[in-house]
């Protein structure tokens, strides 16, 4: 399980063993907007996907280190992964109102949709 701690920390917790695993930099709250930004796990539970500054980080749960950082050039306000784990959608309603879609295998940007009409939650 991953939980946000304040504005810029995330904790990983092993629920089966009931123990704390790791704490790291990550954002799950957007100051001034009151929006919660999801922390995602890949369908195979090997990676945790989360926001940091103007990027998305993909961290190996086994190694507890960031393996890839996807530069967004905007402050992500929402994340969603396709059910098969092949694609990651990253949206922002702040200034850009766009949606970027990344291929999770190659970690490359595959599409950007401008004026996506993204609402925060």
C-alpha positions as CSV (number, residue, x, y, z in Angstrom):
1,X,0.0,0.0,0.0
2,X,1.2,3.6,-0.7
3,X,0.0,6.6,1.3
4,X,0.8,10.3,1.0
5,X,2.5,12.0,4.0
6,X,2.1,15.7,3.9
7,X,2.7,17.4,0.5
8,X,5.9,15.8,-0.6
9,X,6.4,12.3,0.8
10,X,5.0,8.9,0.1
11,X,5.3,5.8,2.3
12,X,5.1,2.2,1.1
13,X,3.7,-0.3,3.6
14,X,3.6,-4.1,3.4
15,X,0.1,-4.9,4.6
16,X,0.7,-8.7,4.9
17,X,3.8,-8.2,7.1
18,X,2.3,-5.1,8.7
19,X,5.6,-3.2,8.3
20,X,6.9,0.0,6.8
21,X,9.0,-0.5,3.7
22,X,10.2,2.8,2.4
23,X,9.6,6.6,2.4
24,X,10.5,8.8,-0.6
25,X,9.8,12.1,-2.3
26,X,6.5,12.2,-4.1
27,X,3.5,14.4,-4.5
28,X,-0.1,13.3,-3.9
29,X,-1.6,16.6,-3.1
30,X,-1.6,19.8,-5.2
31,X,-1.3,22.9,-3.1
32,X,-3.8,25.6,-3.7
33,X,-6.0,23.3,-5.8
34,X,-7.1,20.9,-3.1
35,X,-6.8,17.9,-5.5
36,X,-5.5,14.5,-4.6
37,X,-3.1,12.9,-7.1
38,X,-3.3,9.2,-7.3
39,X,-0.4,6.8,-6.6
40,X,-0.6,3.8,-8.9
41,X,0.7,0.3,-8.9
42,X,1.4,-1.5,-12.2
43,X,-1.0,-4.5,-12.7
44,X,1.9,-6.9,-12.0
45,X,2.7,-5.0,-8.7
46,X,6.3,-4.6,-9.6
47,X,6.3,-0.8,-9.8
48,X,4.7,2.2,-8.1
49,X,3.9,5.2,-10.3
50,X,3.7,8.7,-8.8
51,X,4.2,12.4,-9.4
52,X,7.2,14.5,-8.5
53,X,7.4,18.2,-9.5
54,X,6.7,18.3,-13.3
55,X,7.4,14.6,-13.9
56,X,6.1,11.1,-13.2
57,X,8.4,8.6,-11.5
58,X,8.3,4.9,-11.9
59,X,9.9,3.1,-9.0
60,X,10.8,-0.6,-8.6
61,X,9.2,-2.0,-5.5
62,X,11.8,-4.8,-5.3
63,X,14.8,-2.4,-5.6
64,X,13.1,0.6,-4.0
65,X,14.7,2.9,-6.5
66,X,13.4,5.1,-9.4
67,X,14.0,3.3,-12.7
68,X,12.5,5.9,-15.0
69,X,11.3,9.5,-14.8
70,X,8.8,10.7,-17.4
71,X,9.2,14.5,-18.1
72,X,5.8,16.1,-18.5
73,X,6.7,19.8,-18.6
74,X,3.5,20.6,-16.6
75,X,2.3,19.8,-13.1
76,X,0.4,16.5,-13.4
77,X,-2.9,16.6,-11.6
78,X,-4.2,13.1,-12.4
79,X,-2.8,9.7,-13.4
80,X,-4.5,6.6,-14.8
81,X,-3.1,3.3,-16.2
82,X,-4.8,1.2,-18.8
83,X,-6.1,-2.1,-17.4
84,X,-3.4,-4.1,-19.2
85,X,-0.7,-1.8,-17.9
86,X,0.5,-0.8,-21.4
87,X,-0.3,2.9,-21.3
88,X,-0.2,5.6,-18.7
89,X,-2.4,8.7,-19.1
90,X,-1.1,11.9,-17.3
91,X,-3.4,14.9,-17.2
92,X,-3.2,18.5,-16.1
93,X,-5.9,21.1,-15.7
94,X,-3.5,23.8,-14.5
95,X,-2.6,26.2,-17.3
96,X,-2.2,23.4,-19.9
97,X,-5.5,21.4,-19.8
98,X,-3.8,18.5,-21.7
99,X,-3.5,14.8,-21.5
100,X,-0.3,13.0,-22.3
101,X,-0.2,9.2,-23.0
102,X,3.0,7.2,-22.4
103,X,3.8,3.7,-23.5
104,X,4.8,1.9,-20.2
105,X,7.1,-0.6,-22.0
106,X,9.2,2.0,-23.9
107,X,8.4,4.9,-21.4
108,X,8.0,7.1,-24.5
109,X,5.3,9.7,-25.1
110,X,2.9,8.4,-27.7
111,X,0.2,11.1,-27.8
112,X,-0.7,14.5,-26.4
113,X,-4.3,15.7,-26.4
114,X,-4.7,19.5,-25.9
115,X,-7.8,21.1,-24.5
116,X,-8.7,17.7,-22.9
117,X,-11.2,19.3,-20.4
118,X,-9.6,17.6,-17.4
119,X,-11.3,18.0,-14.1
120,X,-9.5,17.5,-10.8
121,X,-10.8,15.2,-8.0
